[in-house]
Amino acid sequence: MEHLFIAIGSLFALAGVLARSLSAHTLLQLLEGRGKLDNFNLAADYLLVHGLALIGVAILCHLFPEGKYHRAGWAFFLGSILFQGTVLTKSFVSIQPFGFLTPLGGFILMMGWGLLFMSALQSYRAAKKHLK
């Protein structure tokens, strides 16, 4: 699972850097004309951040296999597909009937950060208990 999270995280980070590059050059006029530049850049930044987060989760999964960090990784994956995916898509086309996917994806991303916190807290408590 660690290798999968590293691969997905790397792909997300690459897509984020690529999207930022495109929005600064090739797509700048189009996105400005549609009033979507800020949204597009937000999605690109979130791709980069959550790509790095997935790589971090992969490392945590490897170091602490009993820590259940994989739950956060899957939430980052699904949340990114839904949130960043729909925001990037809405920069170019209307997806009106599927607009609910954006906030759902955002909620799943927040859930991922909460799961990361809970996993870390559980690992801390288990390590503290083990040292006594």
C-alpha atoms as one frame of an Amber mdcrd trajectory, in Angstrom:
protein
   0.000   0.000   0.000   2.901   2.338   0.730   4.103   2.145  -2.866   0.610
   2.870  -4.181   0.302   5.969  -1.985   3.741   7.158  -3.124   2.773   6.629
  -6.763  -0.575   8.409  -6.396   0.969  11.177  -4.314   3.690  11.726  -6.884
   1.119  11.831  -9.663  -1.022  14.353  -7.751   2.018  16.547  -7.042   3.071
  16.362 -10.689  -0.458  17.292 -11.787  -0.465  20.215  -9.349   2.821  21.597
 -10.651   1.695  21.063 -14.249  -1.677  22.743 -13.609   0.033  25.749 -11.973
   2.388  26.029 -14.923  -0.470  25.854 -17.419  -2.510  28.437 -15.518   0.407
  30.854 -15.523   1.069  30.521 -19.235  -0.973  28.478 -21.708  -4.383  28.672
 -19.997  -4.047  32.090 -18.354  -6.244  34.060 -20.773  -8.877  31.332 -20.998
  -9.147  30.966 -17.213  -9.184  34.722 -16.641 -11.861  35.129 -19.310 -14.031
  32.531 -17.597 -13.314  34.013 -14.147 -11.914  30.651 -13.025  -8.201  31.371
 -12.533  -8.357  31.488  -8.727 -10.415  28.283  -8.524  -8.102  26.475 -10.936
  -5.036  27.567  -8.948  -6.659  26.519  -5.667  -7.271  23.037  -7.057  -3.691
  22.885  -8.375  -2.319  23.899  -4.958  -4.503  21.329  -3.218  -3.268  18.644
  -5.594   0.300  19.476  -4.683  -0.380  19.596  -0.935  -2.371  16.371  -0.856
   0.126  14.641  -3.135   2.822  15.389  -0.571   0.436  14.362   2.208  -0.065
  10.977   0.522   3.695  10.477   0.357   3.877  11.336   4.051   1.094   8.861
   4.801   3.009   6.193   2.867   6.026   6.792   5.086   3.868   6.614   8.215
   2.258   3.378   6.994   5.715   1.889   6.522   7.079   3.053   9.870   3.963
   2.281  11.900   1.993  -0.484  10.144  -0.309  -0.898  13.140  -1.135   2.844
  13.127  -4.026   2.698  10.640  -2.626   5.685   8.733  -3.904   4.123   5.522
  -7.388   5.419   6.358  -6.154   8.981   5.972  -4.411   8.053   2.731  -7.578
   6.699   1.172  -9.497   9.787   2.299  -6.842  12.041   0.720  -7.079  10.033
  -2.491 -10.876  10.045  -2.746 -11.239  13.618  -1.512  -8.691  14.842  -4.039
 -10.388  13.062  -6.921 -13.720  14.595  -5.950 -12.687  18.081  -4.818  -9.738
  18.986  -7.001 -11.127  16.957  -9.904 -14.454  18.765  -9.953 -12.928  22.207
  -9.389 -10.527  21.690 -12.290 -13.332  20.346 -14.475 -15.655  23.248 -13.589
 -12.945  25.615 -14.793 -13.738  24.504 -18.337 -17.229  23.000 -18.457 -20.422
  23.081 -16.439 -21.050  20.006 -14.324 -24.204  21.375 -12.732 -25.843  18.067
 -11.780 -22.590  16.896 -10.170 -21.808  20.115  -8.294 -22.422  18.398  -4.951
 -19.224  16.384  -5.475 -17.023  19.420  -4.772 -18.132  20.001  -1.162 -18.305
  16.246  -0.599 -14.684  15.980  -1.728 -13.733  18.874   0.549 -15.406  17.143
   3.479 -13.547  13.900   2.718 -10.240  15.816   2.609 -11.012  17.302   6.029
 -11.948  13.829   7.234  -8.535  12.621   6.004  -6.742  15.200   8.126  -8.924
  14.217  11.084  -8.126  10.532  10.532  -4.432  11.378  10.371  -4.747  13.183
  13.707  -6.666  10.300  15.295  -4.174   7.712  14.009  -1.261   9.719  15.369
  -2.982  10.132  18.732  -3.750   6.412  18.931  -0.152   5.557  18.042   1.105
   7.988  20.665  -1.136   6.475  23.342  -0.111   2.937  22.366   3.606   3.856
  22.471   3.184   5.614  25.817   1.343   2.605  27.250   4.037   0.256  25.907
   6.813   2.259  27.617   5.227   1.948  31.066
